[in-house]
Amino acid sequence: MVATGTFIRLFECSEVGRFWCLDRADGRNSFRGRSHPSSFAPTRIHHRFPAPSEGVRGVTKIRATVLGFGAVLMWALLALFTVKTVPLPPFQLTSMSFAIGGTLGLCWIIVRGDVRSLSKVSWKVYAFGTGGLFGYHFFYFSALRLAPAAEAGLIAYLWPLLIVLLSGLLPEERLKSGHIVGALTGFAGAGVIVTQGGTRFEASGALGYVLALLCAFTWSSYSVMSRRFGLTPTSSVAVFCLATSVLSGIAHVGLETTIWPVEPTAWLAVIGLGVGPVGLAFFVWDVGVKHGDIQILGVASYAAPLLSTFVLVVAGIADMTLALLVASVLITFGAVLAARASRSKA
């Protein structure tokens, strides 16, 4: 993913100099040591991670950010396609759509002749990626079973805000007030859409609210920590998708009753999910969070519920409301604040 020779120089002193080279496809460190004959000198610490702007095969930070936002645009189709698949159970739908997305990704890898790169990726990376994709969906659907949908959805949509806040822990990232205010403003806009102006948090749904919060932490942590695996090829996402399909299938068998699509439109919607929102979207999101402006992507992600609702309006499934217009202003304003904060980085 990153040009050969990229490395982290941990330290170099008079007696011992050590270099940790990140030249493995799975991001593992290989060690080389050498001795220096000179007397002790002050320790020099060089902490260099692959810079986001270095990109992947010429992908700049700006282009990676645009690609990442492409995932948000595809997620805007999630509600429309999901509505068309009713009454398929959620875990069954997740298993089917991820199977399609993962299979298409694997075909793309085979065509590119890049299959061998998958064998070089650590099983820990595969476990991490699968945990992010499956964990998010498992906690989300479980939360909806145990708590009111609007309130659970609102809590789950803390993940873009958490991405912005957690990104401050990354090297070469600076969290500014504009990012925080922008994320909070975007969250307020998403809240207007999800709750439609009213909430009813109930004590009986406490476990569901906790699961919704775990859902938000799972996806935000996955997105931010993906930066640590910047050298892992994006093709590994195909394995994440296929593994998520298998785990979702197991959850379906244990929790749901199988219902197959009857209408052709339902099958087309399932395929549409697998190709876009639950397929290609995760590949471009991987590029975005690894090599783009993750703070802007976090705030811009609040456009997903807004655009999703607009799509439903255009499709005649939902009505244009004042709440939608208010949300549009809040989310747009939040994105502008975050973009200005990123431009003013030193």
C-alpha distance (Angstrom), angle and dihedral (degrees) to the residues before:
residue distance angle dihedral
M1 . . .
V2 3.79 . .
A3 3.80 123.9 .
T4 3.81 116.3 -83.9
G5 3.77 113.2 -95.6
T6 3.78 97.3 41.2
F7 3.76 106.4 140.4
I8 3.75 148.7 162.2
R9 3.77 113.8 -121.7
L10 3.78 101.5 -155.9
F11 3.74 100.0 -176.5
E12 3.76 144.2 -29.3
C13 3.82 124.0 -160.6
S14 3.79 137.6 159.3
E15 3.80 99.8 -88.8
V16 3.78 102.1 33.6
G17 3.77 132.9 17.2
R18 3.77 119.2 -170.8
F19 3.78 130.3 -173.0
W20 3.77 123.5 -165.3
C21 3.80 108.5 -156.0
L22 3.78 120.7 -156.5
D23 3.78 95.7 -154.3
R24 3.78 99.6 128.8
A25 3.82 122.7 101.4
D26 3.80 88.8 -132.0
G27 3.79 93.7 53.0
R28 3.83 94.6 -112.7
N29 3.77 119.1 148.6
S30 3.78 123.3 -113.5
F31 3.81 116.3 -159.4
R32 3.76 129.8 -135.4
G33 3.79 123.1 171.5
R34 3.76 135.1 -169.3
S35 3.77 135.9 178.0
H36 3.76 128.8 -126.4
P37 3.81 118.8 -148.3
S38 3.77 95.1 -154.1
S39 3.77 125.0 97.0
F40 3.77 122.7 -89.6
A41 3.75 114.6 -65.5
P42 3.80 130.1 -175.9
T43 3.78 111.9 -72.9
R44 3.78 114.3 -105.2
I45 3.76 116.9 -154.9
H46 3.78 119.9 -157.4
H47 3.79 114.1 -178.2
R48 3.76 108.9 -175.4
F49 3.78 124.9 168.2
P50 3.78 123.1 178.7
A51 3.78 102.6 -77.8
P52 3.82 114.3 -122.0
S53 3.79 89.3 -128.1
E54 3.82 91.2 58.6
G55 3.78 87.3 72.4
V56 3.77 131.0 177.7
R57 3.77 117.2 -58.6
G58 3.77 91.8 -24.6
V59 3.81 97.3 -33.2
T60 3.79 106.0 143.9
K61 3.79 125.3 -149.3
I62 3.79 91.2 -102.8
R63 3.79 93.4 49.5
A64 3.81 91.6 46.0
T65 3.82 89.2 52.3
V66 3.81 90.6 51.0
L67 3.80 90.2 49.4
G68 3.80 89.8 49.9
F69 3.79 90.6 52.1
G70 3.79 87.1 53.1
A71 3.80 85.9 70.4
V72 3.81 89.8 56.2
L73 3.82 89.8 52.0
M74 3.81 90.9 51.1
W75 3.81 91.6 47.1
A76 3.82 86.3 57.7
L77 3.83 86.3 72.0
L78 3.80 92.2 53.1
A79 3.82 96.4 91.4
L80 3.82 94.4 46.4
F81 3.80 94.2 50.0
T82 3.80 91.9 42.8
V83 3.80 92.3 52.3
K84 3.80 89.2 52.5
T85 3.83 91.1 54.7
V86 3.82 96.0 57.3
P87 3.05 125.9 162.0
L88 3.84 94.7 29.5
P89 3.84 111.1 117.8
P90 3.84 113.3 -110.6
F91 3.80 99.1 -117.2
Q92 3.80 91.9 46.1
L93 3.81 89.9 50.3
T94 3.81 90.3 47.2
S95 3.80 91.5 50.8
M96 3.80 93.4 48.4
S97 3.80 96.3 45.7
F98 3.82 95.0 45.1
A99 3.82 89.2 48.9
I100 3.80 88.6 56.6
G101 3.80 93.6 44.8
G102 3.80 93.6 46.3
T103 3.81 93.6 46.1
L104 3.80 92.5 50.1
G105 3.79 89.2 48.4
L106 3.80 91.0 50.7
C107 3.82 90.7 49.9
W108 3.81 89.0 52.2
I109 3.82 89.9 51.8
I110 3.83 91.9 49.6
V111 3.81 92.2 49.2
R112 3.81 89.7 51.3
G113 3.80 90.4 48.7
D114 3.79 90.8 -124.7
V115 3.81 100.2 126.0
R116 3.81 93.8 114.1
S117 3.80 90.9 62.0
L118 3.81 89.5 67.5
S119 3.81 91.4 61.7
K120 3.80 89.9 57.4
V121 3.80 93.4 58.6
S122 3.80 115.5 99.3
W123 3.80 118.3 -113.1
K124 3.81 86.3 -126.3
V125 3.80 89.6 63.7
Y126 3.80 90.7 49.8
A127 3.81 90.2 49.0
F128 3.80 90.4 49.1
G129 3.81 94.2 49.6
T130 3.79 94.7 44.1
G131 3.79 90.4 47.8
G132 3.79 90.2 53.4
L133 3.80 96.4 49.7
F134 3.78 99.2 37.1
G135 3.81 95.2 35.9
Y136 3.79 92.4 55.2
H137 3.79 94.1 51.2
F138 3.80 94.3 40.9
F139 3.81 93.7 52.3
Y140 3.81 92.1 42.3
F141 3.79 97.2 51.9
S142 3.80 91.4 40.7
A143 3.81 89.9 52.2
L144 3.81 90.9 52.3
R145 3.81 89.2 53.9
L146 3.80 93.2 54.2
A147 3.83 104.9 34.3
P148 3.82 139.4 36.6
A149 3.81 108.3 -74.9
A150 3.82 97.5 -126.9
E151 3.80 95.2 50.9
A152 3.80 94.1 42.3
G153 3.78 90.1 48.0
L154 3.78 91.9 50.3
I155 3.81 92.2 52.6
A156 3.80 91.4 45.7
Y157 3.79 88.8 54.1
L158 3.77 90.3 65.9
W159 3.82 86.8 90.3
P160 3.84 96.9 91.2
L161 3.81 89.8 50.8
L162 3.80 90.5 47.7
I163 3.81 90.4 50.2
V164 3.80 89.4 56.4
L165 3.81 93.2 47.2
L166 3.82 95.8 43.6
S167 3.80 91.9 46.8
G168 3.79 87.5 71.5
L169 3.82 87.2 73.1
L170 3.81 92.1 60.7
P171 3.81 121.5 98.8
E172 3.81 114.3 -107.3
E173 3.82 91.2 20.2
R174 3.79 125.3 110.7
L175 3.78 120.1 -163.0
K176 3.79 110.1 -146.7
S177 3.77 132.4 -172.6
G178 3.81 90.1 -108.4
H179 3.80 90.3 60.8
I180 3.80 92.6 50.9
V181 3.81 95.5 44.7
G182 3.80 90.5 44.8
A183 3.80 91.9 51.1
L184 3.81 92.5 47.7
T185 3.81 90.4 48.9
G186 3.80 90.5 49.7
F187 3.81 90.3 49.0
A188 3.81 89.5 52.5
G189 3.80 89.1 52.5
A190 3.79 92.3 49.0
G191 3.81 88.9 47.9
V192 3.81 90.9 56.5
I193 3.81 90.0 55.1
V194 3.80 98.4 41.9
T195 3.81 97.8 45.2
Q196 3.84 97.9 30.8
G197 3.79 88.8 -140.3
G198 3.80 97.9 -51.9
T199 3.79 137.3 80.9
R200 3.78 133.9 -178.0
F201 3.77 110.2 -171.1
E202 3.80 106.8 -169.7
A203 3.79 129.5 -164.3
S204 3.79 90.0 -132.5
G205 3.79 89.5 63.9
A206 3.81 95.0 54.2
L207 3.81 94.4 113.7
G208 3.79 90.2 48.8
Y209 3.80 90.9 52.1
V210 3.81 90.4 51.5
L211 3.80 90.7 50.7
A212 3.81 90.1 49.0
L213 3.80 89.2 53.1
L214 3.82 90.0 49.3
C215 3.79 86.9 50.8
A216 3.82 90.6 55.6
F217 3.81 93.0 46.3
T218 3.81 92.0 47.0
W219 3.79 95.8 55.4
S220 3.80 96.1 38.8
S221 3.81 91.4 48.7
Y222 3.80 91.3 47.4
S223 3.80 91.5 50.3
V224 3.80 95.8 47.0
M225 3.81 96.9 40.3
S226 3.81 90.4 50.0
R227 3.79 84.6 77.3
R228 3.81 87.4 69.4
F229 3.80 89.0 61.1
G230 3.79 94.7 51.0
L231 3.80 91.0 137.7
T232 3.80 93.7 53.9
P233 3.82 110.2 103.4
T234 3.79 116.3 -110.6
S235 3.81 87.2 -129.7
S236 3.83 86.6 78.4
V237 3.82 87.2 74.8
A238 3.81 87.3 76.0
V239 3.80 88.6 64.3
F240 3.82 90.3 46.7
C241 3.81 89.0 54.6
L242 3.81 95.6 47.6
A243 3.81 92.4 47.1
T244 3.81 89.9 48.2
S245 3.80 89.0 51.7
V246 3.80 91.0 54.4
L247 3.82 94.1 47.3
S248 3.81 91.6 45.9
G249 3.79 88.8 51.2
I250 3.79 90.0 53.9
A251 3.82 90.3 49.2
H252 3.80 89.3 49.0
V253 3.80 93.2 52.9
G254 3.79 91.5 49.4
L255 3.81 99.2 42.5
E256 3.80 110.3 22.6
T257 3.79 145.7 47.0
T258 3.79 115.7 -117.8
I259 3.80 115.8 -111.9
W260 3.81 118.8 176.9
P261 3.82 123.0 -151.3
V262 3.79 114.2 -98.3
E263 3.79 104.6 -175.8
P264 3.83 120.8 66.2
T265 3.80 88.9 -127.7
A266 3.81 89.6 60.6
W267 3.82 91.3 53.9
L268 3.81 90.1 47.2
A269 3.81 89.6 51.1
V270 3.82 91.1 51.8
I271 3.81 89.9 50.3
G272 3.80 90.1 46.3
L273 3.79 90.3 54.0
G274 3.80 91.6 49.7
V275 3.79 93.5 48.6
G276 3.81 98.4 44.5
P277 3.83 127.1 9.0
V278 3.82 94.8 26.0
G279 3.80 96.6 30.0
L280 3.78 125.9 30.7
A281 3.82 90.5 20.5
F282 3.81 92.6 70.0
F283 3.81 92.1 49.3
V284 3.81 94.9 53.5
W285 3.82 90.7 40.5
D286 3.80 87.7 56.6
V287 3.81 90.6 55.3
G288 3.80 91.4 45.3
V289 3.80 98.8 51.2
K290 3.81 92.7 42.4
H291 3.79 99.7 46.7
G292 3.82 108.6 9.6
D293 3.80 136.0 72.8
I294 3.80 98.9 -69.3
Q295 3.81 93.9 -171.9
I296 3.80 93.4 56.5
L297 3.80 89.4 45.0
G298 3.79 90.1 52.4
V299 3.80 93.6 54.0
A300 3.82 93.2 38.8
S301 3.81 89.3 55.7
Y302 3.80 88.5 75.1
A303 3.79 85.7 72.3
A304 3.82 88.7 72.0
P305 3.84 97.8 78.5
L306 3.80 90.0 39.8
L307 3.81 94.9 51.2
S308 3.79 90.0 40.6
T309 3.80 90.4 57.2
F310 3.82 91.3 46.9
V311 3.81 89.1 53.1
L312 3.81 89.8 52.7
V313 3.82 89.3 50.0
V314 3.81 91.9 51.5
A315 3.82 89.5 47.3
G316 3.81 90.0 53.1
I317 3.80 93.4 -116.9
A318 3.82 96.4 109.8
D319 3.80 135.5 29.7
M320 3.79 128.9 -120.1
T321 3.81 107.5 -108.2
L322 3.79 139.1 178.7
A323 3.81 88.9 -111.0
L324 3.80 89.4 60.4
L325 3.79 91.8 52.9
V326 3.81 92.4 47.7
A327 3.80 90.0 49.6
S328 3.80 90.0 50.2
V329 3.79 91.6 56.4
L330 3.81 94.4 45.4
I331 3.82 95.7 47.5
T332 3.79 93.5 44.5
F333 3.81 91.6 48.2
G334 3.80 90.8 48.8
A335 3.81 91.8 51.0
V336 3.82 91.0 49.8
L337 3.81 91.2 51.4
A338 3.80 91.6 50.8
A339 3.82 92.7 46.5
R340 3.80 91.6 51.3
A341 3.79 90.7 48.8
S342 3.80 90.6 52.4
R343 3.79 92.8 48.5
S344 3.80 90.7 52.5
K345 3.84 93.5 54.7
A346 3.75 113.4 127.8
